[in-house]
Amino acid sequence: LSKKYTIRGSGQASYRSLRDAVTNGIQSLFRAQPQPTRETFWALDDINLEIKEGEILGVIGPNGAGKSTLLKILSRITEPTSGKLTIRGRVGSLLEVGTGFHPELTGRENIFLSGAILGMSRQEIRSKLDEIVAFADISNFVDNPVKRYSSGMRVRLGFAVAAHLDPEILLIDEVLAVGDLAFQQKCLGKMGNVAQEGRTVLFVSHNLGMIRKLCDSCINIHGGRLVAKGSAEEVTDDYLKNNSRSPRKTPPKPRGALGPQVALNRVLLNQNRMPFGGMVPVSAHQAHEIIFSLAVEIQMPFRINMTILKDNLRLFTAFDAAAARISTGEAMASFQIPAGLLRPGVYAISFGGLTDSNYGDWFWFDEILVLEVLEEWGDGIEFVNHGAINLSIDAKRIS
């Protein structure tokens, strides 16, 4: 599949009024008018893939990569410029908040309208009506016009309709982020049930943790091209490696009210100085020590902490035991990561501090180190699979 769009260039207005036409006509009699330019943009460039029945496929990629264009073609909203598309089954899609809803119709009427578009009989829609309304949690507003719904209510109703009217293929774009956390969890459970029933799900999201949790396989689209296809873990790990921030030559600036009083001198991993924000390969079955060196001018007690994130989701935050008062000088904090704590994958390390007396006073360094935990199999490797995990934290401050 390929999809080409024409981009309006310089010298061409988006619209023309009668006044503009008369003015331009008179001006053209006395001087040459610049010819408008046009550029072509390939939103999709030779995408070739097969999606099997019952497969949950995640679609990832940067903004503007062509993910939404692919789903619009699969939904038959737009036609490809070239290529052939074969779909076997009824398609239900949720591409934007309120897609397919008539704003003047009520929620109840839009449910029947969507079902009719999918080719369902009135009796089939009526049998699903109560379940859809309960899932969307709009029982008090189902007879109100959709134009009066909030964005969260519209996305709840839109997903409920798309998932409950028995489509063989379900297309979901990055719209679930509008809903609250409880609704997102409900949607994930419903999509899992849909897949277990043998139906196909395509899920576009920037939340890599959600992709890994829900999807069996994944594709990565970049610049309109299919650059990777495989298991969800493999593709998301590769995406993080290729899109991680480049090492910085200068230390990052901290966020927070205490930021102007704190500077990061260096970061050490196993006694070796690391580039700020760079990705470092480490072994999964060895313990690691991360040392942060700060120059501080804080005249109050504060606690320091380190956070480990994966797929932009916070796994845990480790605090030091107690707050201590620091005068102007150097502060060093040492965090011990036990062997086998982190499974193979890519992890971001953030670091900060806050006061005990007022949680509004804090500083924070985002992703100052990225660890690529390598998958090394052999004798003596044992991962922590269950039970409590206690980090050995040693925070040493030198005034």
VEXLUMBA-879593 format. One line per 8 residues: for each residue x, y, z of C-alpha. Coordinates in pm, whole numbers, plus 50000, padded with zeros to 5 digits. Example, Ala and Ser with C-alpha at 12.3 -4.5 7.8 and 13.67 -1.06 7.14 Angstrom:
BEGIN
51230/49550/50780 | 51367/49894/50714
% end
This chain:
BEGIN
50000/50000/50000 | 50113/50353/49922 | 49936/50681/49987 | 50040/51014/49834 | 49917/51357/49938 | 49970/51686/49756 | 50097/51970/49973 | 50013/52324/49874
50330/52530/49823 | 50405/52902/49822 | 50205/53133/49602 | 49875/52947/49641 | 49608/53059/49887 | 49400/52807/50077 | 49082/52981/49950 | 48994/53271/49720
48724/53535/49761 | 48570/53746/49485 | 48771/54046/49604 | 49097/53848/49583 | 49011/53727/49232 | 48943/54082/49107 | 49254/54222/49276 | 49481/53948/49142
49329/53986/48793 | 49409/54359/48784 | 49760/54304/48922 | 49830/54036/48662 | 49779/54295/48387 | 50078/54494/48510 | 50314/54232/48653 | 50374/53862/48632
50226/53659/48914 | 50433/53384/49081 | 50323/53038/48985 | 50202/52828/49277 | 50418/52531/49368 | 50302/52189/49475 | 50486/51918/49660 | 50398/51554/49701
50420/51373/50032 | 50409/50995/50067 | 50232/50920/50394 | 50272/50547/50321 | 50544/50413/50097 | 50511/50048/49989 | 50369/49896/50309 | 50330/49521/50267
50200/49299/50546 | 49954/49026/50630 | 49749/49032/50949 | 49605/48698/51049 | 49271/48620/51207 | 49279/48648/51585 | 49605/48846/51588 | 49652/49147/51817
49887/49374/51624 | 50044/49682/51778 | 50143/49972/51553 | 50411/50212/51680 | 50620/50488/51532 | 50687/50862/51572 | 50429/51128/51500 | 50371/51169/51127
50500/50821/51045 | 50180/50713/50871 | 50010/50503/51141 | 49675/50682/51128 | 49683/50687/50747 | 49722/50309/50748 | 49419/50267/50974 | 49212/50507/50762
49288/50297/50454 | 49199/49978/50641 | 48876/50146/50754 | 48804/50242/50391 | 48786/50609/50486 | 49042/50689/50217 | 49177/50494/49922 | 49543/50406/49866
49725/50576/49581 | 49862/50238/49477 | 49847/49884/49604 | 49573/49637/49684 | 49387/49586/50010 | 49200/49266/50094 | 48986/49251/50409 | 48785/48947/50512
48539/49043/50782 | 48341/49333/50923 | 48553/49627/51042 | 48479/49835/51350 | 48707/50134/51407 | 48769/50405/51663 | 49015/50645/51502 | 48918/50979/51657
48700/51089/51945 | 48342/51068/51823 | 48423/50932/51478 | 48104/50832/51299 | 47872/50998/51552 | 47617/51257/51443 | 47635/51539/51699 | 47263/51618/51678
47157/51258/51747 | 47139/51110/52094 | 47376/50844/52220 | 47104/50581/52177 | 47035/50687/51818 | 47406/50688/51733 | 47438/50332/51864 | 47167/50217/51624
47321/50421/51342 | 47666/50267/51395 | 47520/49919/51409 | 47327/49976/51086 | 47645/50094/50913 | 47811/49767/51024 | 47524/49575/50864 | 47355/49460/51184
46982/49417/51220 | 46780/49628/51461 | 46720/49322/51679 | 47093/49250/51703 | 47167/49608/51803 | 46887/49610/52060 | 47028/49294/52222 | 47363/49473/52273
47224/49812/52374 | 47219/49768/52752 | 47568/49618/52752 | 47706/49909/52546 | 47546/50173/52770 | 47670/50001/53086 | 48025/49968/52950 | 48035/50335/52846
47884/50438/53181 | 47648/50693/53019 | 47312/50556/53134 | 47200/50899/53258 | 47294/51070/52931 | 47215/50811/52664 | 46914/51013/52544 | 47102/51343/52528
47256/51472/52202 | 47616/51362/52157 | 47723/51723/52097 | 47671/51780/52469 | 47902/51495/52570 | 48251/51560/52700 | 48546/51416/52505 | 48578/51141/52765
48211/51044/52731 | 48237/51038/52352 | 48543/50812/52354 | 48378/50580/52607 | 48070/50549/52390 | 48277/50519/52073 | 48486/50233/52209 | 48182/50057/52355
48006/50068/52018 | 48316/49957/51825 | 48389/49666/52059 | 48039/49536/52132 | 47877/49536/51789 | 48066/49217/51696 | 48310/49333/51427 | 48554/49067/51309
48827/49333/51290 | 48872/49610/51549 | 49090/49916/51470 | 49186/50139/51763 | 49393/50455/51726 | 49552/50657/52009 | 49218/50771/52153 | 49206/50572/52476
49439/50826/52634 | 49136/51057/52662 | 48972/50822/52909 | 49068/50787/53273 | 49286/50506/53407 | 48994/50286/53513 | 48838/50309/53168 | 49171/50234/52998
49204/49917/53206 | 48847/49822/53114 | 48928/49874/52744 | 49241/49661/52767 | 49041/49380/52921 | 48774/49408/52653 | 49030/49404/52371 | 49186/49094/52524
48844/48925/52531 | 48780/49025/52169 | 49108/48864/52064 | 49032/48546/52261 | 48709/48517/52065 | 48917/48488/51746 | 48869/48843/51623 | 49151/49065/51500
49270/49383/51674 | 49498/49658/51538 | 49607/49894/51812 | 49799/50218/51750 | 49957/50369/52061 | 50260/50563/52186 | 50230/50381/52519 | 50484/50104/52467
50397/49942/52798 | 50036/49901/52684 | 50155/49761/52349 | 50374/49501/52521 | 50100/49405/52764 | 49823/49365/52509 | 49972/49277/52170 | 50115/48950/52040
50304/49113/51753 | 50400/49465/51656 | 50510/49672/51357 | 50718/49989/51355 | 50639/50248/51086 | 50883/50531/51021 | 50862/50781/50738 | 50577/50588/50578
50782/50268/50557 | 50758/49944/50748 | 51094/49923/50928 | 51031/49634/51171 | 50784/49354/51232 | 50802/49087/51501 | 50705/49018/51859 | 50589/49312/52069
50893/49294/52300 | 51148/49276/52018 | 50999/49562/51815 | 50944/49795/52113 | 51297/49732/52247 | 51442/49806/51903 | 51228/50120/51881 | 51357/50245/52216
51719/50179/52120 | 51691/50366/51792 | 51494/50656/51936 | 51676/50709/52264 | 51821/51051/52316 | 52182/51105/52208 | 52440/51159/52483 | 52470/51519/52596
52806/51690/52624 | 52688/51924/52897 | 52502/51823/53215 | 52122/51848/53195 | 51936/52124/53374 | 51716/52006/53661 | 51346/52081/53690 | 51176/52199/54009
51190/52483/54259 | 51530/52368/54392 | 51676/52327/54043 | 51876/52655/54041 | 52054/52541/54359 | 52163/52202/54221 | 52406/52100/53947 | 52495/51748/53831
52871/51702/53812 | 52897/51344/53689 | 52733/51001/53684 | 52932/50685/53752 | 52828/50332/53665 | 53041/50068/53835 | 53308/50338/53897 | 53316/50437/53528
53205/50785/53423 | 52904/50778/53191 | 52782/51026/52925 | 52471/51216/53026 | 52164/51055/52871 | 52364/50793/52681 | 52268/50426/52648 | 52502/50183/52822
52491/49801/52780 | 52504/49611/53109 | 52480/49247/53212 | 52152/49115/53348 | 52314/48883/53605 | 52558/49127/53766 | 52500/49382/54040 | 52549/49745/53940
52629/50060/54134 | 52516/50402/54015 | 52676/50707/54177 | 52548/51061/54131 | 52773/51357/54215 | 52598/51690/54281 | 52706/52044/54355 | 52443/52180/54592
52358/52508/54760 | 52053/52389/54954 | 52031/52503/55316 | 51757/52259/55423 | 51721/51884/55478 | 51617/51689/55168 | 51592/51328/55056 | 51732/51199/54732
51576/50929/54515 | 51631/50733/54195 | 51355/50618/53959 | 51377/50337/53704 | 51139/50357/53407 | 51061/50116/53125 | 50850/50202/52819 | 50785/50544/52979
50625/50370/53280 | 50772/50408/53629 | 50870/50069/53770 | 50978/50192/54113 | 51144/50478/54302 | 51410/50418/54567 | 51459/50678/54844 | 51749/50718/55083
51684/50642/55447 | 51663/50991/55593 | 51698/51356/55505 | 52021/51537/55584 | 52123/51902/55589 | 52382/51997/55330 | 52586/52313/55307 | 52736/52442/54988
52957/52168/54847 | 52946/51825/54690 | 52686/51557/54759 | 52726/51200/54639 | 52460/50930/54636 | 52522/50563/54565 | 52243/50326/54458 | 52294/49950/54443
52094/49746/54187 | 52102/49375/54280 | 52186/49110/54024 | 51882/48967/53846 | 51655/49256/53939 | 51620/49389/53584 | 51525/49155/53304 | 51665/49212/52953
51537/49535/52804 | 51592/49911/52799 | 51555/50112/53120 | 51578/50487/53184 | 51726/50622/53508 | 51600/50949/53653 | 51727/51114/53972 | 51610/51386/54207
51547/51508/54558 | 51281/51671/54774 | 51252/51822/55118 | 51077/51652/55408 | 50913/51972/55527 | 50756/52085/55199 | 50696/51857/54903 | 50674/52164/54681
51054/52201/54712 | 51219/51952/54478 | 51461/51904/54190 | 51458/51641/53915 | 51688/51520/53636 | 51504/51332/53359 | 51661/51023/53200 | 52022/51103/53280
52123/50744/53206 | 51975/50465/52990 | 52063/50102/53064 | 52038/49833/52799 | 52020/49512/53002 | 52155/49240/52777 | 52007/48893/52744 | 52302/48675/52842
52219/48313/52911 | 52454/48077/53086 | 52544/47925/53421 | 52468/48114/53737 | 52191/48339/53599 | 51891/48365/53825 | 51627/48635/53797 | 51421/48764/54085
51081/48620/53994 | 50863/48695/54293 | 50856/48818/54651 | 50969/49143/54805 | 51263/49333/54657 | 51479/49542/54888 | 51724/49777/54723 | 52050/49839/54903
52077/50216/54900 | 52383/50397/55028 | 52366/50775/55014 | 52695/50940/55112 | 52709/51316/55140 | 53027/51516/55163 | 52983/51878/55272
% end
